[in-house]
Amino acid sequence: MSKDFMGLDGKHVFFISDRDRFFFLFGDALIEKLGLPAELIVPVVFKSGLPPVNSPKLNDVSYLNYEDVGIEILLEAKSVTFMSLNEWNSPIAKRLIDARDEFLEKIYIFITDDEVDRWTKKFEMNGCLSEDLSLHISESCISVLEKVRYFIAPRPYFHKKICEVTRRNDIEFIDASIIFDVLPHYYSEMMRRVFSESFEYGKSGRRVLVGTKGYSWKDLMKFLNSPAFKKYSSNTQFLCFVSPTRRFLIEAFGLYRKIIGRDFFNITYLSPMSPQMYNAMLASCTHLILQDRGGASTARLFAKWGRGRIAVRRGSPNHVFIEECYGIDLYTYDHEKDINPDFFDGSGFDPSESAKNVCAEERRSLSVLSSLYS
């Protein structure tokens, strides 16, 4: 530990792994949007056991190594936040709780849909939580869930699920949703101004992103047979992350359409890209067809920027979460093949209303978090 280290009194500790890509954006939002002084943020980095990732670091923030930080020093902190809960960080949380009861008043678990989905799957399989490293559930993870009191997550969507899998009714929520974008605030706001200020929904050509990172080629083929696709395929650009080994099937379908005299369709296959390129690509789209699970942060940003309309399967986790949490006006469907032309028509849809709702939820969440991180 550096000789310049001044202790943790009144500061907020965040345990992050050496593979973390998530905390940088959260910490940036706390500084830029909430106004939390950078010197009050102390990330403690622990080894995951896997090759580390070279993630960006926050300016004016002192990062500490877990091996250098003792339990007594951590007791000085105003709060201790774990970004998610899994087999990597739960031994640390368990060690703190077992060492001193006072940590139960300081520890907060930042929750996303990923871990709750894994816990729910295991609970539904066995009727209880049990160790399953394939789902990143360890004995220490279960031990922490049996004791920890505070979770940071949208209460309407997560409270019931977490109470069910932990069989507890004494859990307290810091009822806040995601407050950060895909890029740091300064760059995200710059990109929003570039792409959004002169944007008029429906005035430019249709560009449809099918899935935010990956999409089942089988589901994509169903969509290619939908009424919406059949009507607008010739003058709409579709973008999709599809495995290179499956693209020939889509191309074969296109060739078949050409042989029988149908219109040509334009699909651009996407590959992994930098966050900057991804944001620019997203901002250029007018429609988003969202997969059942995952990509909610991208959908939130798409709606926040007032870019266009989002379609999602009715009753899917993304449908329930995005509608309940953000109040976004979604186009819902039961099967990809049933997506109708009115999804692309835009009649009766105003993207600015969804944008206002997302921004209002962000302000509410910031207000909630201000009571914790101050």
C-alpha positions in Angstrom: 0.0 0.0 0.0 1.2 3.5 -0.9 2.8 5.5 1.9 0.4 8.3 0.8 -2.6 6.2 1.7 -4.8 8.3 4.0 -7.3 5.6 5.2 -10.9 4.9 4.3 -12.8 7.0 6.8 -15.9 8.4 5.1 -15.0 6.8 1.7 -16.8 4.3 -0.5 -15.1 1.0 -1.3 -15.9 -1.0 -4.4 -14.6 -4.5 -4.8 -13.8 -5.2 -8.4 -12.0 -8.1 -10.1 -9.0 -7.8 -12.4 -11.3 -8.6 -15.3 -13.9 -5.9 -14.5 -15.3 -3.7 -17.3 -18.4 -2.6 -15.5 -17.2 -0.5 -12.5 -15.4 2.1 -14.7 -18.8 3.3 -16.1 -20.6 3.1 -12.8 -17.8 5.1 -11.1 -17.8 7.6 -13.9 -21.5 8.1 -13.5 -21.2 8.6 -9.8 -18.6 11.3 -10.4 -20.1 13.1 -13.4 -23.8 12.7 -12.8 -24.1 12.4 -9.0 -21.2 14.8 -8.2 -19.4 12.4 -5.9 -15.8 13.6 -5.3 -13.4 11.2 -7.0 -11.3 11.0 -3.8 -14.2 9.4 -2.0 -14.2 6.4 -4.4 -11.8 3.6 -3.6 -11.8 0.5 -5.9 -10.2 -2.6 -4.3 -9.0 -4.9 -7.0 -8.9 -8.7 -6.4 -7.5 -11.5 -8.6 -10.1 -13.6 -10.4 -7.8 -16.4 -11.2 -8.3 -15.8 -14.9 -6.2 -13.7 -17.3 -6.7 -10.0 -16.2 -8.3 -7.5 -18.6 -6.7 -4.1 -19.3 -9.7 -1.9 -18.3 -9.6 1.9 -18.2 -9.2 3.6 -14.8 -11.0 6.6 -13.3 -9.0 9.8 -13.1 -8.0 11.0 -9.6 -9.2 7.7 -8.1 -6.7 5.6 -6.0 -7.0 1.8 -6.8 -5.9 -0.6 -4.1 -4.9 -4.3 -4.2 -7.0 -6.6 -2.1 -3.9 -8.2 -0.6 -2.9 -4.9 0.8 -6.1 -4.0 2.6 -6.9 -5.3 6.1 -10.3 -5.9 7.7 -9.8 -3.2 10.3 -9.1 -0.6 7.6 -12.2 -1.7 5.6 -14.3 -1.1 8.8 -13.5 2.6 8.4 -15.3 2.8 5.1 -18.7 4.4 4.9 -19.9 1.7 2.5 -18.5 -1.4 0.8 -20.1 -2.3 -2.6 -19.6 -5.6 -4.4 -20.3 -5.3 -8.2 -22.4 -8.5 -8.6 -22.0 -11.6 -6.5 -20.3 -14.7 -7.8 -17.7 -17.3 -7.0 -14.9 -14.8 -7.4 -15.9 -12.1 -5.0 -18.3 -13.9 -2.6 -15.3 -15.4 -0.5 -14.3 -11.8 0.2 -17.8 -10.7 1.3 -18.1 -13.9 3.4 -14.7 -13.2 5.1 -15.8 -9.7 6.0 -19.2 -10.8 7.4 -17.7 -13.7 9.4 -15.0 -11.4 10.8 -17.2 -8.5 12.1 -21.0 -8.2 12.3 -20.6 -4.5 11.6 -20.0 -5.2 7.9 -23.7 -6.2 7.5 -24.4 -2.5 7.9 -21.9 -1.5 5.3 -22.0 -4.2 2.5 -24.2 -3.5 -0.6 -24.5 -6.0 -3.5 -25.0 -4.4 -6.9 -27.4 -6.7 -8.8 -28.1 -7.3 -12.5 -30.4 -9.7 -14.3 -27.5 -12.1 -15.0 -26.9 -13.3 -11.5 -30.5 -13.4 -10.5 -31.3 -15.5 -13.6 -28.6 -18.0 -12.6 -29.9 -18.1 -9.0 -33.5 -18.6 -10.2 -32.5 -21.4 -12.5 -30.8 -23.3 -9.7 -33.6 -22.6 -7.3 -36.2 -23.9 -9.8 -34.1 -27.0 -10.4 -33.6 -28.0 -6.7 -36.1 -26.0 -4.8 -33.2 -24.3 -3.1 -29.8 -22.7 -3.8 -26.9 -25.1 -3.9 -23.4 -25.0 -5.2 -23.1 -25.0 -9.0 -19.9 -23.6 -10.4 -21.2 -23.9 -13.9 -23.7 -21.2 -12.8 -21.0 -19.3 -10.8 -22.8 -20.3 -7.5 -20.3 -21.2 -4.8 -20.9 -22.2 -1.1 -19.6 -18.7 -0.1 -22.0 -17.1 -2.5 -24.9 -18.9 -0.8 -23.5 -18.0 2.6 -23.5 -14.3 1.7 -27.0 -14.4 0.3 -28.2 -15.9 3.6 -26.9 -12.9 5.6 -26.3 -9.8 3.5 -29.1 -7.1 4.0 -28.7 -4.6 1.2 -29.0 -4.9 -2.6 -28.8 -2.2 -5.2 -31.3 -2.9 -7.9 -34.8 -1.9 -9.2 -37.1 -3.2 -6.4 -40.2 -3.8 -8.6 -38.4 -6.3 -10.8 -35.9 -8.0 -8.4 -37.3 -7.9 -4.9 -39.7 -10.8 -5.2 -37.2 -13.0 -7.1 -34.4 -12.5 -4.6 -36.7 -13.0 -1.6 -37.8 -16.3 -3.2 -34.4 -17.7 -4.0 -33.0 -16.7 -0.6 -36.2 -17.6 1.3 -35.9 -14.3 3.2 -38.2 -11.4 3.8 -35.8 -9.1 5.6 -33.9 -7.9 2.5 -33.6 -4.1 1.9 -33.3 -2.5 -1.5 -31.5 0.6 -2.7 -34.2 1.0 -5.4 -32.0 2.3 -8.3 -31.7 1.2 -11.9 -28.7 1.6 -14.2 -27.4 5.2 -14.3 -24.6 4.8 -16.9 -24.4 4.4 -20.6 -22.2 2.3 -22.8 -19.6 5.1 -22.9 -18.4 7.4 -20.1 -20.8 10.3 -19.6 -18.8 13.0 -21.4 -18.4 11.0 -24.6 -21.9 9.5 -24.5 -23.4 13.0 -24.2 -21.2 14.3 -27.0 -22.3 11.4 -29.2 -26.0 12.0 -28.2 -25.7 15.6 -29.4 -24.1 14.6 -32.7 -26.6 12.0 -33.6 -29.8 13.1 -31.9 -30.3 16.9 -32.0 -31.3 17.0 -35.7 -32.8 13.5 -35.8 -36.4 13.1 -36.9 -37.9 9.7 -36.5 -39.3 8.3 -39.7 -37.6 10.9 -41.9 -34.6 8.9 -42.9 -34.3 5.3 -44.2 -35.0 2.4 -41.9 -32.0 0.8 -40.3 -32.9 -2.2 -38.1 -30.5 -3.7 -35.5 -31.6 -7.4 -34.9 -30.1 -8.3 -31.5 -27.7 -6.3 -29.6 -24.7 -8.7 -29.6 -25.8 -12.0 -30.9 -29.0 -13.4 -32.3 -30.2 -16.9 -33.0 -30.0 -17.7 -36.7 -33.1 -19.7 -36.4 -35.0 -16.8 -34.9 -33.6 -14.5 -37.6 -34.9 -16.9 -40.3 -38.3 -16.7 -38.7 -38.2 -12.9 -38.8 -37.1 -13.1 -42.5 -40.5 -14.7 -43.1 -42.5 -12.1 -41.2 -45.1 -9.7 -42.8 -42.9 -6.7 -41.8 -39.8 -8.1 -43.5 -41.7 -9.1 -46.6 -43.1 -5.6 -47.0 -40.1 -3.5 -46.2 -37.1 -5.8 -47.0 -36.2 -4.0 -50.3 -35.7 -0.5 -48.8 -34.5 -1.3 -45.3 -31.0 -2.1 -44.0 -30.8 -4.8 -41.4 -27.8 -5.2 -39.1 -27.1 -8.4 -37.1 -24.5 -10.2 -35.2 -24.6 -13.7 -36.7 -22.0 -16.5 -36.4 -20.0 -16.6 -39.6 -20.7 -20.4 -39.9 -24.4 -19.6 -40.1 -24.4 -16.7 -42.5 -24.4 -19.0 -45.6 -27.9 -20.1 -44.6 -29.2 -16.6 -44.7 -27.4 -16.0 -48.0 -29.0 -19.1 -49.4 -32.4 -17.8 -48.3 -31.7 -14.5 -50.1 -30.6 -16.4 -53.3 -33.8 -18.4 -53.1 -35.9 -15.2 -52.9 -34.1 -13.8 -55.9 -34.7 -17.0 -57.9 -38.4 -16.9 -57.3 -38.6 -13.2 -58.2 -38.8 -11.7 -54.7 -37.2 -8.4 -53.7 -33.5 -8.3 -52.7 -32.8 -7.7 -49.0 -29.8 -5.9 -47.4 -28.3 -7.5 -44.3 -25.0 -6.2 -42.9 -23.2 -8.8 -40.6 -21.6 -7.2 -37.6 -18.5 -8.3 -35.8 -17.3 -7.3 -32.3 -16.3 -3.7 -32.2 -15.1 -1.0 -29.8 -17.6 0.8 -27.5 -17.2 4.0 -29.6 -18.0 2.2 -32.9 -20.9 0.3 -31.2 -22.5 3.5 -30.0 -22.2 5.1 -33.4 -23.7 2.1 -35.0 -26.6 2.0 -32.5 -27.2 5.7 -32.9 -27.6 5.3 -36.7 -30.4 2.8 -36.3 -34.1 3.5 -36.3 -35.4 0.2 -35.0 -34.1 -2.5 -32.6 -35.4 -6.1 -32.3 -34.2 -7.2 -28.9 -33.4 -10.7 -27.8 -35.3 -12.2 -24.9 -32.6 -11.7 -22.3 -29.5 -9.4 -22.2 -29.0 -6.2 -24.0 -31.2 -4.2 -21.7 -28.6 -1.5 -21.2 -28.3 -1.1 -25.0 -32.1 -0.9 -25.3 -32.2 1.7 -22.5 -29.6 3.9 -24.3 -31.4 3.5 -27.6 -34.6 4.7 -26.0 -32.8 7.4 -24.0 -31.4 8.9 -27.2 -34.9 8.9 -28.8 -33.6 6.9 -31.7 -36.6 4.7 -32.6 -38.8 1.8 -31.7 -37.9 -1.4 -29.8 -39.5 -4.8 -30.5 -39.4 -7.6 -27.9 -41.0 -10.9 -27.3 -44.1 -10.6 -25.1 -43.6 -11.9 -21.6 -39.8 -12.3 -22.0 -37.4 -11.2 -19.2 -36.5 -8.1 -21.3 -40.1 -7.2 -21.9 -41.0 -7.3 -18.2 -37.8 -5.6 -17.0 -37.7 -2.8 -19.6 -41.4 -2.0 -19.4 -41.6 -2.1 -15.6 -38.3 -0.3 -14.9 -38.1 2.3 -17.7 -41.6 2.8 -19.0 -40.5 2.4 -22.6 -43.2 2.1 -25.3 -42.4 -1.3 -26.6 -43.6 -3.2 -29.7 -44.4 -6.7 -28.4 -44.8 -9.9 -30.4 -45.3 -13.6 -29.7 -43.2 -15.0 -32.6 -40.7 -13.4 -34.9 -42.7 -14.5 -37.9 -45.7 -12.5 -36.6 -43.9 -9.1 -36.6 -46.2 -6.8 -38.6 -45.4 -3.8 -40.9 -46.8 -1.4 -38.2 -43.6 -2.0 -36.3 -41.7 -0.2 -39.1 -44.5 2.2 -40.0 -44.0 4.2 -36.8 -47.7 5.3 -36.7 -48.7 6.3 -33.3 -45.2 6.0 -31.9 -43.3 9.0 -30.4 -39.7 8.1 -29.4 -39.4 11.3 -27.4 -41.9 10.0 -24.8 -39.8 6.9 -24.1 -36.7 9.1 -24.0 -38.4 11.3 -21.3 -39.3 8.3 -19.3 -35.8 6.8 -19.3 -34.3 10.1 -18.3 -36.8 10.5 -15.5 -36.0 7.1 -14.2 -32.3 7.9 -14.3 -32.8 11.1 -12.3 -34.9 9.1 -9.8 -32.2 6.5 -9.4 -29.5 9.1 -9.0 -31.5 10.7 -6.2 -31.8 7.3 -4.5 -28.1 6.6 -4.9 -27.2 10.0 -3.5 -28.4 8.9 -0.1 -25.9 6.1 -0.1 -22.9 7.6 -1.9 -22.4 11.0 -0.4 
